[in-house]
Amino acid sequence: MTLDELIGYPFVDFDIGWGTRPLIDRAFGLAGLERRTVFDVTDVETIIDLVSKGLGIALLPATIAEMRTPRIAVSKMAEPVICWELVVAHLRGEGSAPVNGAARALLELLTFFET
């Protein structure tokens, strides 16, 4: 599906400025399209609930949407690719490893994938 094909549908999305909302708003804006958002919410589970009740559609990261099937149907987007990049912020410097063991293990795992 393309953004043009989605214009006729009501959208369920995060509140303005939350989550992936700025990325999606920017994508529609760059395409010169205006969509109709019928529900603005603050959490992904509410988005999933509203979509599963047929009250609108949502653009979500694939990993989030695919974990909720068969509760909701998932269709892949064509162009444009809307990328939500995640980063991990942490204190830099020698001897500044996270105090929490779980956080330390996650940082070590991410560092492993970095190389």
CYANA upper distance limits for C-alpha pairs under 8 A (distance plus 0.5 A):
  1 MET  CA      5 GLU  CA      6.74
  1 MET  CA      6 LEU  CA      7.87
  1 MET  CA     75 SER  CA      7.78
  1 MET  CA     76 LYS  CA      7.09
  1 MET  CA     77 MET  CA      5.38
  1 MET  CA     78 ALA  CA      5.83
  1 MET  CA     79 GLU  CA      8.46
  2 THR  CA      6 LEU  CA      7.18
  2 THR  CA     77 MET  CA      6.55
  2 THR  CA     78 ALA  CA      5.85
  2 THR  CA     79 GLU  CA      6.45
  2 THR  CA     80 PRO  CA      8.01
  3 LEU  CA      7 ILE  CA      7.11
  3 LEU  CA     28 PHE  CA      7.49
  3 LEU  CA     31 ALA  CA      8.44
  3 LEU  CA     33 LEU  CA      8.46
  3 LEU  CA     79 GLU  CA      8.19
  3 LEU  CA     80 PRO  CA      8.35
  4 ASP  CA     33 LEU  CA      7.99
  7 ILE  CA     33 LEU  CA      8.06
  7 ILE  CA     34 GLU  CA      7.74
  7 ILE  CA     35 ARG  CA      5.97
  7 ILE  CA     36 ARG  CA      8.04
  8 GLY  CA     35 ARG  CA      8.28
  9 TYR  CA     35 ARG  CA      8.49
  9 TYR  CA     36 ARG  CA      7.93
  9 TYR  CA     56 GLY  CA      7.32
  9 TYR  CA     57 ILE  CA      7.36
 10 PRO  CA     35 ARG  CA      8.08
 10 PRO  CA     36 ARG  CA      5.96
 10 PRO  CA     37 THR  CA      6.27
 10 PRO  CA     38 VAL  CA      6.48
 10 PRO  CA     55 LEU  CA      8.04
 10 PRO  CA     56 GLY  CA      5.39
 10 PRO  CA     57 ILE  CA      6.82
 11 PHE  CA     35 ARG  CA      7.93
 11 PHE  CA     36 ARG  CA      6.54
 11 PHE  CA     37 THR  CA      4.91
 11 PHE  CA     38 VAL  CA      6.26
 11 PHE  CA     39 PHE  CA      7.45
 11 PHE  CA     56 GLY  CA      5.41
 11 PHE  CA     57 ILE  CA      5.38
 11 PHE  CA     58 ALA  CA      6.18
 12 VAL  CA     37 THR  CA      6.35
 12 VAL  CA     38 VAL  CA      6.51
 12 VAL  CA     39 PHE  CA      5.36
 12 VAL  CA     40 ASP  CA      6.74
 12 VAL  CA     41 VAL  CA      8.26
 12 VAL  CA     47 ILE  CA      6.60
 12 VAL  CA     50 LEU  CA      7.72
 12 VAL  CA     51 VAL  CA      7.63
 12 VAL  CA     55 LEU  CA      8.21
 12 VAL  CA     56 GLY  CA      5.98
 12 VAL  CA     57 ILE  CA      6.25
 12 VAL  CA     58 ALA  CA      5.78
 13 ASP  CA     21 ARG  CA      7.17
 13 ASP  CA     37 THR  CA      7.36
 13 ASP  CA     39 PHE  CA      6.83
 13 ASP  CA     40 ASP  CA      5.67
 13 ASP  CA     41 VAL  CA      6.79
 13 ASP  CA     47 ILE  CA      7.05
 13 ASP  CA     58 ALA  CA      6.64
 13 ASP  CA     59 LEU  CA      8.18
 14 PHE  CA     18 TRP  CA      6.12
 14 PHE  CA     19 GLY  CA      6.92
 14 PHE  CA     20 THR  CA      7.76
 14 PHE  CA     21 ARG  CA      6.18
 14 PHE  CA     40 ASP  CA      5.62
 14 PHE  CA     41 VAL  CA      5.26
 14 PHE  CA     42 THR  CA      5.90
 14 PHE  CA     43 ASP  CA      7.41
 14 PHE  CA     44 VAL  CA      8.22
 14 PHE  CA     47 ILE  CA      8.21
 15 ASP  CA     21 ARG  CA      7.55
 15 ASP  CA     40 ASP  CA      5.19
 15 ASP  CA     41 VAL  CA      5.75
 15 ASP  CA     42 THR  CA      6.38
 16 ILE  CA     21 ARG  CA      6.64
 16 ILE  CA     22 PRO  CA      7.47
 16 ILE  CA     40 ASP  CA      8.06
 17 GLY  CA     21 ARG  CA      6.53
 17 GLY  CA     22 PRO  CA      6.11
 18 TRP  CA     22 PRO  CA      7.62
 18 TRP  CA     42 THR  CA      7.56
 20 THR  CA     24 ILE  CA      6.86
 20 THR  CA     60 LEU  CA      8.10
 20 THR  CA     84 TRP  CA      7.45
 21 ARG  CA     25 ASP  CA      6.50
 22 PRO  CA     26 ARG  CA      6.52
 23 LEU  CA     27 ALA  CA      6.71
 23 LEU  CA     82 ILE  CA      7.34
 23 LEU  CA     83 CYS  CA      8.29
 23 LEU  CA     84 TRP  CA      7.96
 24 ILE  CA     28 PHE  CA      6.84
 24 ILE  CA     59 LEU  CA      8.12
 24 ILE  CA     82 ILE  CA      7.68
 25 ASP  CA     29 GLY  CA      6.55
 26 ARG  CA     30 LEU  CA      6.50
 27 ALA  CA     31 ALA  CA      6.81
 27 ALA  CA     80 PRO  CA      7.93
 27 ALA  CA     82 ILE  CA      7.69
 28 PHE  CA     32 GLY  CA      6.76
 28 PHE  CA     33 LEU  CA      5.58
 28 PHE  CA     34 GLU  CA      6.90
 28 PHE  CA     35 ARG  CA      8.01
 29 GLY  CA     33 LEU  CA      6.23
 29 GLY  CA     34 GLU  CA      7.44
 38 VAL  CA     56 GLY  CA      7.92
 41 VAL  CA     46 THR  CA      7.39
 41 VAL  CA     47 ILE  CA      7.45
 42 THR  CA     46 THR  CA      8.25
 43 ASP  CA     47 ILE  CA      7.23
 44 VAL  CA     48 ILE  CA      6.73
 45 GLU  CA     49 ASP  CA      6.63
 46 THR  CA     50 LEU  CA      6.64
 47 ILE  CA     51 VAL  CA      6.64
 47 ILE  CA     58 ALA  CA      7.79
 48 ILE  CA     52 SER  CA      6.46
 48 ILE  CA     68 ARG  CA      8.24
 48 ILE  CA     72 ILE  CA      7.87
 49 ASP  CA     53 LYS  CA      6.84
 50 LEU  CA     54 GLY  CA      7.11
 50 LEU  CA     55 LEU  CA      5.98
 50 LEU  CA     56 GLY  CA      7.30
 51 VAL  CA     55 LEU  CA      6.04
 51 VAL  CA     56 GLY  CA      5.77
 51 VAL  CA     57 ILE  CA      6.13
 51 VAL  CA     58 ALA  CA      7.53
 51 VAL  CA     72 ILE  CA      7.51
 52 SER  CA     71 ARG  CA      6.72
 52 SER  CA     72 ILE  CA      5.88
 60 LEU  CA     64 ILE  CA      7.16
 60 LEU  CA     65 ALA  CA      6.58
 61 PRO  CA     65 ALA  CA      6.88
 61 PRO  CA     84 TRP  CA      8.19
 62 ALA  CA     66 GLU  CA      6.33
 63 THR  CA     67 MET  CA      6.78
 64 ILE  CA     68 ARG  CA      7.45
 65 ALA  CA     69 THR  CA      7.49
 65 ALA  CA     72 ILE  CA      8.24
 65 ALA  CA     74 VAL  CA      7.16
 66 GLU  CA     74 VAL  CA      7.27
 68 ARG  CA     72 ILE  CA      6.75
 69 THR  CA     73 ALA  CA      6.77
 69 THR  CA     74 VAL  CA      7.85
 77 MET  CA     81 VAL  CA      7.98
 90 HIS  CA     98 PRO  CA      8.41
 91 LEU  CA     96 SER  CA      6.56
 91 LEU  CA     97 ALA  CA      7.90
 91 LEU  CA     98 PRO  CA      8.43
 92 ARG  CA     96 SER  CA      6.69
 97 ALA  CA    104 ARG  CA      7.07
 98 PRO  CA    103 ALA  CA      6.58
 98 PRO  CA    104 ARG  CA      5.70
 99 VAL  CA    103 ALA  CA      8.13
 99 VAL  CA    104 ARG  CA      7.60
100 ASN  CA    104 ARG  CA      6.70
101 GLY  CA    105 ALA  CA      6.64
102 ALA  CA    106 LEU  CA      6.71
103 ALA  CA    107 LEU  CA      6.68
104 ARG  CA    108 GLU  CA      6.69
105 ALA  CA    109 LEU  CA      6.64
106 LEU  CA    110 LEU  CA      6.66
107 LEU  CA    111 THR  CA      6.56
108 GLU  CA    112 PHE  CA      6.69
109 LEU  CA    113 PHE  CA      7.09
110 LEU  CA    114 GLU  CA      6.74
111 THR  CA    115 THR  CA      7.49
